[in-house]
C-alpha cells in the first residue's frame, strides 16, 4: 500500500507492506515491528531503532492533533494513495480521519442477519481474549489480541452490541477473514 506521510509540512511517499512487516522509504526497505500498542501510545521498532509515538489512538488514519514522536511534538497527516484496486479499497476503509479509534488490525466486518462478524485482516494466532460469549461491548472496545508476523494486533469491536457465537479461544490459529465472533445488535 502506498501512503503519503506529511510530518510538519514535509511530504514523503512510502510503500507499506504489512505482509512482510516492512516499509520502503526513499528507495530503502526497512523492517518495522510493533513492540507495544496501547490506546494512545505505540512503540515501534524501525530498522532496529525504537520510536515512541504518543497521542495517536490506534487505528486513526490521521492523528486528530499533533503527536509526540520520541518526545518531540509533530503534526502528522497520512493519506493512502490508491495506486491499484486493493489500495483503493484500503483508501475507502482507512483513508480519512475517524472520530473514534479503529485498530490497525481491524478489518471491515461483514454484516449478517444476526449481527456483525468480527474477522481478522490477516491470518494469526489468538494470544489473549478479552471478552466472553454474552458480554456487552461498545464500538472500539478491544476484543482480543492476534499475533501475526510476530506482531501483536489488537482487534476491536466494529459496533456496540453483545458478543455471540464466540468461535475462538487463546492458542487458536485463525485464517484471514474467517469469522472469530459475532456482535449482535441490542
Secondary structure by P-SEA (a helix, b strand, c coil): cbbbbbcccbbbbbbbbccccccccccbbbbbbbccccccbbbbbcccbbbbbccccccccccccbbbcccbbbbbbbbbbcccaaaaaaaacccccccbbbbccccccccccccbbbbbcccccccccccccccccccccccbbbbcccbbbbbbbcccccccccccccccccccccccbbbbcc
